[in-house]
Amino acid sequence: MENTEPTREEINALIGATLLEFGASWCGYCKAAQSTISAELIQFPHIRHLKIEDGKGRRLGRSFHVKLWPTLIFIKEGMEVTRLVRDIQPAELKSALLRLSDR
């Protein structure tokens, strides 16, 4: 997980497709989802992937109303397209990535 957290304004200004992955390094659900996320993302190299360490005092997660981890938020041109929360299934993830990439 990254140490520097982008601001909401920086996220809103991103051009193209972005996957925001909110979680915590100690979160069992986050660890369990990593192989699925990595396996699907490899097929979408044009989608920017930002891992955001979330938790108490982290403003970016609060601005997106993140309540459970992992929360995957799919953004295009700074706007949320869809999100997946907690139990990340490969088929749902692939569908969301396809929607984000317009394939």
C-alpha positions in Angstrom: 0.0 0.0 0.0 1.2 3.5 -0.8 2.3 5.9 2.0 1.3 9.1 0.2 -2.4 9.5 -0.2 -3.6 11.5 -3.2 -6.2 14.2 -2.6 -9.8 13.9 -3.8 -9.1 16.8 -6.1 -6.2 14.8 -7.7 -8.4 11.8 -8.1 -11.2 13.8 -9.7 -8.7 15.3 -12.2 -7.3 11.9 -13.4 -7.7 11.3 -17.1 -8.6 7.8 -18.3 -9.5 4.7 -16.4 -8.4 4.2 -12.8 -9.1 1.5 -10.2 -8.9 2.7 -6.6 -8.3 -0.1 -4.1 -9.0 0.9 -0.6 -7.8 -1.4 2.2 -5.4 -2.0 5.0 -2.1 -4.0 5.0 -3.3 -6.1 8.0 -6.8 -6.8 6.5 -7.5 -10.5 5.9 -10.2 -9.8 3.3 -7.7 -7.5 1.5 -5.0 -10.1 1.5 -7.4 -12.8 0.3 -8.5 -10.6 -2.7 -5.0 -9.8 -3.9 -4.5 -12.8 -6.2 -7.9 -12.2 -7.9 -7.2 -8.5 -8.3 -3.7 -9.1 -9.7 -4.8 -11.9 -12.0 -7.6 -9.7 -13.6 -5.6 -6.5 -13.7 -2.8 -8.1 -15.7 -5.3 -8.3 -18.6 -5.9 -4.5 -18.4 -2.5 -2.8 -18.5 -4.0 0.5 -19.6 -6.1 0.8 -16.3 -4.2 2.8 -13.6 -4.3 0.9 -10.3 -3.9 2.9 -7.0 -3.7 1.0 -3.8 -4.8 3.3 -0.9 -4.1 2.4 2.7 -7.3 3.3 4.5 -8.2 3.7 8.1 -8.8 6.2 10.9 -7.9 9.7 9.9 -7.7 8.9 6.2 -9.7 11.5 4.4 -9.8 10.0 0.9 -11.6 6.9 2.0 -14.1 8.9 3.9 -14.7 11.2 0.9 -15.7 8.0 -1.1 -17.8 6.7 1.8 -15.6 3.6 2.2 -16.9 1.4 5.1 -15.6 -2.1 4.4 -12.3 -3.4 2.9 -11.4 -4.0 0.3 -13.4 -1.5 -1.6 -12.6 -1.2 -5.3 -13.8 2.0 -7.0 -13.7 2.1 -10.8 -13.2 5.7 -12.0 -13.2 7.1 -15.6 -12.3 10.7 -16.2 -12.6 11.4 -12.5 -16.1 10.0 -12.2 -17.1 6.8 -10.4 -18.4 4.1 -12.8 -19.0 1.3 -10.3 -17.6 -0.3 -7.1 -17.1 -3.7 -5.6 -17.0 -4.2 -1.8 -15.5 -6.9 0.4 -16.0 -10.3 -1.3 -14.4 -9.7 -4.7 -15.4 -12.4 -7.2 -13.3 -12.8 -10.4 -16.3 -12.6 -12.7 -17.6 -9.4 -11.1 -14.2 -7.9 -11.2 -13.6 -8.7 -14.8 -17.0 -7.3 -15.7 -16.3 -4.0 -13.9 -12.8 -3.8 -15.6 -14.4 -4.4 -19.0 -17.0 -1.7 -18.3 -14.3 0.7 -17.3 -12.2 -0.1 -20.4 -15.0 0.1 -22.9 -14.1 -3.3 -24.4 
